[in-house]
Amino acid sequence: MFEKAKCKLCRNYVRFALRHLKQKHPEALYDRDVAKLNMSKVMEKYFD
Ligand SMILES: [Zn+2]
């Protein structure tokens, strides 16, 4: 779905952004954009 993206929270490169947030940054799931699966905003906010 996405090419590897660089996480702004931990600076790792990840292939599955949403899964990465769920596993490594569960606090991000409280974000409104994440809860609504607004992926373009999620990518903008958490990934380079
Ligand atoms: Zn991360």
PDB file of the backbone (N, CA, C, O) and the ligand in Angstrom, with CONECT records:
HET     ZN  A 101       1
ATOM      1  N   MET A   1       0.843  -1.199   0.000  1.00  0.00           N
ATOM      2  CA  MET A   1       0.000   0.000   0.000  1.00  0.00           C
ATOM      3  C   MET A   1       0.874   1.243   0.000  1.00  0.00           C
ATOM      4  O   MET A   1       0.630   2.182  -0.758  1.00  0.00           O
ATOM      5  N   PHE A   2       1.899   1.249   0.856  1.00  0.00           N
ATOM      6  CA  PHE A   2       2.820   2.367   0.889  1.00  0.00           C
ATOM      7  C   PHE A   2       4.243   1.868   0.762  1.00  0.00           C
ATOM      8  O   PHE A   2       4.562   0.752   1.172  1.00  0.00           O
ATOM      9  N   GLU A   3       5.089   2.699   0.193  1.00  0.00           N
ATOM     10  CA  GLU A   3       6.520   2.416   0.255  1.00  0.00           C
ATOM     11  C   GLU A   3       6.973   2.599   1.695  1.00  0.00           C
ATOM     12  O   GLU A   3       6.240   3.133   2.528  1.00  0.00           O
ATOM     13  N   LYS A   4       8.180   2.153   1.974  1.00  0.00           N
ATOM     14  CA  LYS A   4       8.686   2.328   3.331  1.00  0.00           C
ATOM     15  C   LYS A   4       8.705   3.807   3.698  1.00  0.00           C
ATOM     16  O   LYS A   4       9.127   4.666   2.924  1.00  0.00           O
ATOM     17  N   ALA A   5       8.232   4.061   4.902  1.00  0.00           N
ATOM     18  CA  ALA A   5       8.162   5.437   5.391  1.00  0.00           C
ATOM     19  C   ALA A   5       8.977   5.546   6.660  1.00  0.00           C
ATOM     20  O   ALA A   5       9.118   4.584   7.415  1.00  0.00           O
ATOM     21  N   LYS A   6       9.510   6.731   6.884  1.00  0.00           N
ATOM     22  CA  LYS A   6      10.320   6.945   8.071  1.00  0.00           C
ATOM     23  C   LYS A   6       9.447   7.491   9.190  1.00  0.00           C
ATOM     24  O   LYS A   6       8.830   8.547   9.060  1.00  0.00           O
ATOM     25  N   CYS A   7       9.410   6.765  10.270  1.00  0.00           N
ATOM     26  CA  CYS A   7       8.602   7.166  11.426  1.00  0.00           C
ATOM     27  C   CYS A   7       9.234   8.375  12.105  1.00  0.00           C
ATOM     28  O   CYS A   7      10.427   8.381  12.410  1.00  0.00           O
ATOM     29  N   LYS A   8       8.420   9.388  12.335  1.00  0.00           N
ATOM     30  CA  LYS A   8       8.947  10.587  13.001  1.00  0.00           C
ATOM     31  C   LYS A   8       9.135  10.362  14.496  1.00  0.00           C
ATOM     32  O   LYS A   8       9.868  11.106  15.147  1.00  0.00           O
ATOM     33  N   LEU A   9       8.491   9.362  15.035  1.00  0.00           N
ATOM     34  CA  LEU A   9       8.554   9.131  16.481  1.00  0.00           C
ATOM     35  C   LEU A   9       9.807   8.370  16.881  1.00  0.00           C
ATOM     36  O   LEU A   9      10.399   8.659  17.921  1.00  0.00           O
ATOM     37  N   CYS A  10      10.223   7.395  16.063  1.00  0.00           N
ATOM     38  CA  CYS A  10      11.383   6.590  16.441  1.00  0.00           C
ATOM     39  C   CYS A  10      12.444   6.549  15.343  1.00  0.00           C
ATOM     40  O   CYS A  10      13.504   5.953  15.537  1.00  0.00           O
ATOM     41  N   ARG A  11      12.179   7.172  14.190  1.00  0.00           N
ATOM     42  CA  ARG A  11      13.153   7.287  13.112  1.00  0.00           C
ATOM     43  C   ARG A  11      13.479   5.959  12.444  1.00  0.00           C
ATOM     44  O   ARG A  11      14.497   5.840  11.762  1.00  0.00           O
ATOM     45  N   ASN A  12      12.639   4.981  12.632  1.00  0.00           N
ATOM     46  CA  ASN A  12      12.809   3.723  11.914  1.00  0.00           C
ATOM     47  C   ASN A  12      12.061   3.781  10.598  1.00  0.00           C
ATOM     48  O   ASN A  12      11.081   4.511  10.450  1.00  0.00           O
ATOM     49  N   TYR A  13      12.546   2.992   9.640  1.00  0.00           N
ATOM     50  CA  TYR A  13      11.834   2.856   8.375  1.00  0.00           C
ATOM     51  C   TYR A  13      10.897   1.668   8.476  1.00  0.00           C
ATOM     52  O   TYR A  13      11.302   0.569   8.855  1.00  0.00           O
ATOM     53  N   VAL A  14       9.651   1.900   8.137  1.00  0.00           N
ATOM     54  CA  VAL A  14       8.647   0.853   8.292  1.00  0.00           C
ATOM     55  C   VAL A  14       7.852   0.714   6.999  1.00  0.00           C
ATOM     56  O   VAL A  14       7.653   1.681   6.263  1.00  0.00           O
ATOM     57  N   ARG A  15       7.405  -0.509   6.741  1.00  0.00           N
ATOM     58  CA  ARG A  15       6.611  -0.748   5.547  1.00  0.00           C
ATOM     59  C   ARG A  15       5.122  -0.587   5.848  1.00  0.00           C
ATOM     60  O   ARG A  15       4.371  -0.066   5.024  1.00  0.00           O
ATOM     61  N   PHE A  16       4.703  -1.034   7.020  1.00  0.00           N
ATOM     62  CA  PHE A  16       3.282  -0.972   7.366  1.00  0.00           C
ATOM     63  C   PHE A  16       3.097   0.065   8.468  1.00  0.00           C
ATOM     64  O   PHE A  16       3.257  -0.222   9.655  1.00  0.00           O
ATOM     65  N   ALA A  17       2.759   1.269   8.042  1.00  0.00           N
ATOM     66  CA  ALA A  17       2.743   2.408   8.962  1.00  0.00           C
ATOM     67  C   ALA A  17       1.743   2.204  10.095  1.00  0.00           C
ATOM     68  O   ALA A  17       2.069   2.415  11.263  1.00  0.00           O
ATOM     69  N   LEU A  18       0.543   1.800   9.750  1.00  0.00           N
ATOM     70  CA  LEU A  18      -0.481   1.700  10.784  1.00  0.00           C
ATOM     71  C   LEU A  18      -0.136   0.602  11.784  1.00  0.00           C
ATOM     72  O   LEU A  18      -0.313   0.765  12.991  1.00  0.00           O
ATOM     73  N   ARG A  19       0.355  -0.512  11.266  1.00  0.00           N
ATOM     74  CA  ARG A  19       0.746  -1.601  12.164  1.00  0.00           C
ATOM     75  C   ARG A  19       1.900  -1.169  13.061  1.00  0.00           C
ATOM     76  O   ARG A  19       1.954  -1.522  14.239  1.00  0.00           O
ATOM     77  N   HIS A  20       2.808  -0.411  12.493  1.00  0.00           N
ATOM     78  CA  HIS A  20       3.925   0.088  13.282  1.00  0.00           C
ATOM     79  C   HIS A  20       3.432   0.972  14.424  1.00  0.00           C
ATOM     80  O   HIS A  20       3.898   0.845  15.556  1.00  0.00           O
ATOM     81  N   LEU A  21       2.500   1.856  14.132  1.00  0.00           N
ATOM     82  CA  LEU A  21       1.972   2.725  15.193  1.00  0.00           C
ATOM     83  C   LEU A  21       1.297   1.898  16.285  1.00  0.00           C
ATOM     84  O   LEU A  21       1.468   2.163  17.475  1.00  0.00           O
ATOM     85  N   LYS A  22       0.533   0.899  15.866  1.00  0.00           N
ATOM     86  CA  LYS A  22      -0.188   0.078  16.847  1.00  0.00           C
ATOM     87  C   LYS A  22       0.776  -0.681  17.736  1.00  0.00           C
ATOM     88  O   LYS A  22       0.543  -0.830  18.935  1.00  0.00           O
ATOM     89  N   GLN A  23       1.861  -1.160  17.141  1.00  0.00           N
ATOM     90  CA  GLN A  23       2.791  -1.999  17.895  1.00  0.00           C
ATOM     91  C   GLN A  23       3.778  -1.173  18.710  1.00  0.00           C
ATOM     92  O   GLN A  23       4.092  -1.529  19.846  1.00  0.00           O
ATOM     93  N   LYS A  24       4.268  -0.078  18.145  1.00  0.00           N
ATOM     94  CA  LYS A  24       5.366   0.653  18.778  1.00  0.00           C
ATOM     95  C   LYS A  24       4.926   1.936  19.461  1.00  0.00           C
ATOM     96  O   LYS A  24       5.561   2.392  20.412  1.00  0.00           O
ATOM     97  N   HIS A  25       3.850   2.510  18.979  1.00  0.00           N
ATOM     98  CA  HIS A  25       3.418   3.802  19.536  1.00  0.00           C
ATOM     99  C   HIS A  25       1.914   3.769  19.798  1.00  0.00           C
ATOM    100  O   HIS A  25       1.150   4.506  19.175  1.00  0.00           O
ATOM    101  N   PRO A  26       1.501   2.913  20.719  1.00  0.00           N
ATOM    102  CA  PRO A  26       0.052   2.781  20.951  1.00  0.00           C
ATOM    103  C   PRO A  26      -0.602   4.089  21.354  1.00  0.00           C
ATOM    104  O   PRO A  26      -1.801   4.272  21.145  1.00  0.00           O
ATOM    105  N   GLU A  27       0.173   5.005  21.931  1.00  0.00           N
ATOM    106  CA  GLU A  27      -0.414   6.295  22.303  1.00  0.00           C
ATOM    107  C   GLU A  27      -0.925   7.049  21.077  1.00  0.00           C
ATOM    108  O   GLU A  27      -1.832   7.874  21.183  1.00  0.00           O
ATOM    109  N   ALA A  28      -0.338   6.764  19.918  1.00  0.00           N
ATOM    110  CA  ALA A  28      -0.770   7.449  18.695  1.00  0.00           C
ATOM    111  C   ALA A  28      -2.183   7.052  18.296  1.00  0.00           C
ATOM    112  O   ALA A  28      -2.845   7.770  17.548  1.00  0.00           O
ATOM    113  N   LEU A  29      -2.644   5.913  18.793  1.00  0.00           N
ATOM    114  CA  LEU A  29      -3.977   5.449  18.411  1.00  0.00           C
ATOM    115  C   LEU A  29      -5.064   6.330  18.997  1.00  0.00           C
ATOM    116  O   LEU A  29      -6.211   6.278  18.553  1.00  0.00           O
ATOM    117  N   TYR A  30      -4.721   7.132  19.982  1.00  0.00           N
ATOM    118  CA  TYR A  30      -5.714   8.055  20.527  1.00  0.00           C
ATOM    119  C   TYR A  30      -5.890   9.268  19.627  1.00  0.00           C
ATOM    120  O   TYR A  30      -6.821  10.054  19.803  1.00  0.00           O
ATOM    121  N   ASP A  31      -4.986   9.414  18.659  1.00  0.00           N
ATOM    122  CA  ASP A  31      -5.091  10.525  17.717  1.00  0.00           C
ATOM    123  C   ASP A  31      -6.348  10.359  16.863  1.00  0.00           C
ATOM    124  O   ASP A  31      -6.651   9.265  16.388  1.00  0.00           O
ATOM    125  N   ARG A  32      -7.055  11.437  16.681  1.00  0.00           N
ATOM    126  CA  ARG A  32      -8.318  11.390  15.944  1.00  0.00           C
ATOM    127  C   ARG A  32      -8.129  10.889  14.509  1.00  0.00           C
ATOM    128  O   ARG A  32      -8.954  10.129  14.004  1.00  0.00           O
ATOM    129  N   ASP A  33      -7.055  11.311  13.859  1.00  0.00           N
ATOM    130  CA  ASP A  33      -6.836  10.901  12.477  1.00  0.00           C
ATOM    131  C   ASP A  33      -6.540   9.410  12.379  1.00  0.00           C
ATOM    132  O   ASP A  33      -6.939   8.751  11.419  1.00  0.00           O
ATOM    133  N   VAL A  34      -5.843   8.888  13.374  1.00  0.00           N
ATOM    134  CA  VAL A  34      -5.550   7.460  13.367  1.00  0.00           C
ATOM    135  C   VAL A  34      -6.815   6.659  13.606  1.00  0.00           C
ATOM    136  O   VAL A  34      -7.059   5.646  12.949  1.00  0.00           O
ATOM    137  N   ALA A  35      -7.617   7.122  14.553  1.00  0.00           N
ATOM    138  CA  ALA A  35      -8.856   6.418  14.884  1.00  0.00           C
ATOM    139  C   ALA A  35      -9.781   6.348  13.675  1.00  0.00           C
ATOM    140  O   ALA A  35     -10.498   5.365  13.490  1.00  0.00           O
ATOM    141  N   LYS A  36      -9.763   7.394  12.857  1.00  0.00           N
ATOM    142  CA  LYS A  36     -10.612   7.411  11.664  1.00  0.00           C
ATOM    143  C   LYS A  36      -9.912   6.817  10.453  1.00  0.00           C
ATOM    144  O   LYS A  36     -10.466   6.804   9.354  1.00  0.00           O
ATOM    145  N   LEU A  37      -8.690   6.322  10.655  1.00  0.00           N
ATOM    146  CA  LEU A  37      -7.909   5.727   9.571  1.00  0.00           C
ATOM    147  C   LEU A  37      -7.739   6.699   8.415  1.00  0.00           C
ATOM    148  O   LEU A  37      -7.790   6.320   7.245  1.00  0.00           O
ATOM    149  N   ASN A  38      -7.538   7.947   8.767  1.00  0.00           N
ATOM    150  CA  ASN A  38      -7.279   8.952   7.739  1.00  0.00           C
ATOM    151  C   ASN A  38      -5.793   8.876   7.387  1.00  0.00           C
ATOM    152  O   ASN A  38      -4.967   9.622   7.913  1.00  0.00           O
ATOM    153  N   MET A  39      -5.480   7.943   6.472  1.00  0.00           N
ATOM    154  CA  MET A  39      -4.084   7.580   6.278  1.00  0.00           C
ATOM    155  C   MET A  39      -3.217   8.705   5.744  1.00  0.00           C
ATOM    156  O   MET A  39      -2.044   8.808   6.103  1.00  0.00           O
ATOM    157  N   SER A  40      -3.780   9.547   4.893  1.00  0.00           N
ATOM    158  CA  SER A  40      -2.939  10.621   4.358  1.00  0.00           C
ATOM    159  C   SER A  40      -2.512  11.572   5.475  1.00  0.00           C
ATOM    160  O   SER A  40      -1.377  12.049   5.495  1.00  0.00           O
ATOM    161  N   LYS A  41      -3.430  11.843   6.400  1.00  0.00           N
ATOM    162  CA  LYS A  41      -3.067  12.710   7.524  1.00  0.00           C
ATOM    163  C   LYS A  41      -2.152  11.996   8.501  1.00  0.00           C
ATOM    164  O   LYS A  41      -1.253  12.603   9.081  1.00  0.00           O
ATOM    165  N   VAL A  42      -2.387  10.703   8.681  1.00  0.00           N
ATOM    166  CA  VAL A  42      -1.518   9.931   9.569  1.00  0.00           C
ATOM    167  C   VAL A  42      -0.092   9.924   9.029  1.00  0.00           C
ATOM    168  O   VAL A  42       0.864  10.124   9.778  1.00  0.00           O
ATOM    169  N   MET A  43       0.044   9.694   7.728  1.00  0.00           N
ATOM    170  CA  MET A  43       1.364   9.654   7.130  1.00  0.00           C
ATOM    171  C   MET A  43       2.053  11.007   7.260  1.00  0.00           C
ATOM    172  O   MET A  43       3.254  11.091   7.520  1.00  0.00           O
ATOM    173  N   GLU A  44       1.271  12.055   7.074  1.00  0.00           N
ATOM    174  CA  GLU A  44       1.835  13.403   7.143  1.00  0.00           C
ATOM    175  C   GLU A  44       2.311  13.715   8.553  1.00  0.00           C
ATOM    176  O   GLU A  44       3.339  14.364   8.744  1.00  0.00           O
ATOM    177  N   LYS A  45       1.562  13.252   9.525  1.00  0.00           N
ATOM    178  CA  LYS A  45       1.828  13.608  10.914  1.00  0.00           C
ATOM    179  C   LYS A  45       2.953  12.774  11.526  1.00  0.00           C
ATOM    180  O   LYS A  45       3.762  13.280  12.303  1.00  0.00           O
ATOM    181  N   TYR A  46       2.993  11.488  11.165  1.00  0.00           N
ATOM    182  CA  TYR A  46       3.910  10.583  11.859  1.00  0.00           C
ATOM    183  C   TYR A  46       5.053  10.078  10.997  1.00  0.00           C
ATOM    184  O   TYR A  46       5.987   9.466  11.515  1.00  0.00           O
ATOM    185  N   PHE A  47       5.000  10.322   9.687  1.00  0.00           N
ATOM    186  CA  PHE A  47       6.033   9.748   8.808  1.00  0.00           C
ATOM    187  C   PHE A  47       6.558  10.770   7.829  1.00  0.00           C
ATOM    188  O   PHE A  47       5.840  11.656   7.367  1.00  0.00           O
ATOM    189  N   ASP A  48       7.837  10.620   7.527  1.00  0.00           N
ATOM    190  CA  ASP A  48       8.461  11.453   6.511  1.00  0.00           C
ATOM    191  C   ASP A  48       8.374  10.771   5.162  1.00  0.00           C
ATOM    192  O   ASP A  48       8.847  11.315   4.164  1.00  0.00           O
TER     193      ASP A  48
HETATM  194 ZN    ZN A 101       8.035   4.531  15.172  1.00  0.00          ZN2+
END
